[in-house]
Amino acid sequence: MRKDWDTYFLDIAFRVAERSTCPRRMVGAVVVKDRRIKGTGYNGSPAKLPHCDEAGCFLVNGHCRRTIHAEVNALLECTPEERNGATIYITDQPCAECAKLIISSGISRVVYAREYPPDFDWFALAPWVEIVHLPVTD
């Protein structure tokens, strides 16, 4: 059976996550507009700095601070025009910081697979952003 578009692009996000360099949580994100991929991202260290899989995770309060989150890397690949009104597909529910960036970037729809409840639900303050939880089934 042919996959629907949401499942198709979410599957791609999981493939992108395979490039992640943080072994604690491998996350992938894909920005899509008009059924065209505009940018992809995975969690990894800033350019020219050591990655978690090389230098170990830099943990602060149980969270790795060495990496840039997948959502941020995907958004950075896109122009403002490409982000405006686009959908971002993410393997994991965005954290509160990524949620704020997604809202500010002009993304209008978020589709994620795995739950990762943030400490605050910024999307509740932005009802114009559609949130879709599409759990992975094996």
C-alpha positions as CSV (number, residue, x, y, z in Angstrom):
1,M,0.0,0.0,0.0
2,R,1.3,3.5,-0.9
3,K,2.3,5.7,2.1
4,D,0.5,9.0,2.7
5,W,2.6,12.1,2.6
6,D,3.0,12.5,6.3
7,T,4.3,9.0,6.8
8,Y,6.6,9.4,3.8
9,F,8.3,12.5,5.1
10,L,8.4,11.2,8.7
11,D,10.2,8.1,7.4
12,I,12.7,10.4,5.8
13,A,13.2,12.2,9.1
14,F,14.1,8.9,10.7
15,R,16.7,8.3,7.9
16,V,18.1,11.7,8.5
17,A,18.4,10.9,12.3
18,E,20.8,8.1,11.4
19,R,23.4,10.9,10.8
20,S,23.1,12.1,14.4
21,T,26.3,12.2,16.4
22,C,24.8,12.2,19.9
23,P,24.2,8.6,21.0
24,R,21.8,9.6,23.8
25,R,19.0,10.7,21.4
26,M,19.2,10.5,17.6
27,V,16.7,13.0,16.2
28,G,16.0,14.0,12.6
29,A,13.9,16.8,11.1
30,V,12.7,17.6,7.6
31,V,11.2,20.9,6.4
32,V,8.7,20.4,3.6
33,K,6.8,23.0,1.6
34,D,4.4,22.1,-1.3
35,R,5.6,18.5,-1.0
36,R,9.2,19.5,-1.6
37,I,12.0,19.1,0.9
38,K,13.5,22.4,1.7
39,G,15.9,21.4,4.5
40,T,17.0,18.6,6.7
41,G,18.7,18.4,10.1
42,Y,19.9,16.0,12.8
43,N,21.4,16.7,16.2
44,G,25.1,17.2,16.2
45,S,27.8,19.6,17.3
46,P,28.4,23.0,15.7
47,A,30.7,22.9,12.7
48,K,34.4,22.3,13.5
49,L,33.7,21.3,17.1
50,P,34.0,17.7,18.4
51,H,30.9,15.6,18.4
52,C,29.5,13.5,21.2
53,D,30.5,10.3,19.5
54,E,34.1,11.6,19.6
55,A,34.4,13.6,22.8
56,G,31.4,12.3,24.9
57,C,28.3,14.1,25.8
58,F,28.5,17.4,27.6
59,L,25.7,16.9,30.2
60,V,24.1,19.7,32.2
61,N,21.1,18.7,34.4
62,G,20.8,15.5,32.5
63,H,20.7,17.1,29.0
64,C,23.4,17.1,26.4
65,R,24.6,20.7,25.6
66,R,27.2,19.7,23.0
67,T,24.7,19.4,20.2
68,I,22.5,21.7,18.1
69,H,19.0,20.1,17.9
70,A,17.8,18.6,14.6
71,E,15.0,21.2,14.3
72,V,17.4,24.1,14.5
73,N,19.7,22.6,11.9
74,A,16.8,21.9,9.5
75,L,15.5,25.5,10.0
76,L,18.9,26.9,9.3
77,E,19.0,25.3,5.9
78,C,15.9,27.1,4.7
79,T,15.2,30.6,3.7
80,P,12.5,32.5,5.4
81,E,10.3,32.1,2.4
82,E,10.8,28.3,2.4
83,R,9.9,28.1,6.1
84,N,6.8,30.3,6.0
85,G,3.8,28.0,5.8
86,A,5.9,24.9,5.7
87,T,5.6,21.6,7.7
88,I,8.4,20.3,9.8
89,Y,8.6,16.5,10.3
90,I,10.5,15.5,13.4
91,T,11.3,12.0,14.8
92,D,10.6,13.4,18.4
93,Q,8.3,16.0,19.9
94,P,10.2,19.3,20.0
95,C,11.6,20.6,23.3
96,A,10.4,24.0,24.5
97,E,13.3,25.9,23.0
98,C,12.8,24.3,19.6
99,A,9.1,24.9,19.8
100,K,9.7,28.6,20.2
101,L,12.0,28.7,17.2
102,I,9.6,26.7,15.1
103,I,6.8,29.1,16.0
104,S,9.0,32.2,15.2
105,S,10.2,30.7,11.9
106,G,6.8,30.7,10.3
107,I,6.3,26.9,10.2
108,S,2.6,26.3,10.2
109,R,2.5,22.5,10.9
110,V,4.5,20.1,13.0
111,V,4.4,16.3,12.6
112,Y,6.3,14.2,15.1
113,A,6.5,10.5,16.0
114,R,7.9,9.9,19.4
115,E,6.8,11.8,22.5
116,Y,9.2,13.9,24.4
117,P,7.1,16.2,26.6
118,P,8.7,19.6,26.9
119,D,8.7,21.5,30.3
120,F,6.3,24.0,28.8
121,D,3.9,23.7,25.8
122,W,4.7,26.7,23.7
123,F,2.4,25.4,20.9
124,A,-0.6,26.0,23.2
125,L,0.1,29.7,22.9
126,A,0.3,29.5,19.1
127,P,-3.0,27.9,17.9
128,W,-2.1,28.8,14.3
129,V,0.5,26.0,14.3
130,E,-1.1,22.6,13.7
131,I,0.5,19.8,15.8
132,V,0.2,16.2,14.6
133,H,1.4,13.2,16.7
134,L,1.9,10.3,14.3
135,P,3.2,7.4,16.4
136,V,5.6,5.0,14.7
137,T,4.2,1.5,14.2
138,D,6.5,-1.4,13.4
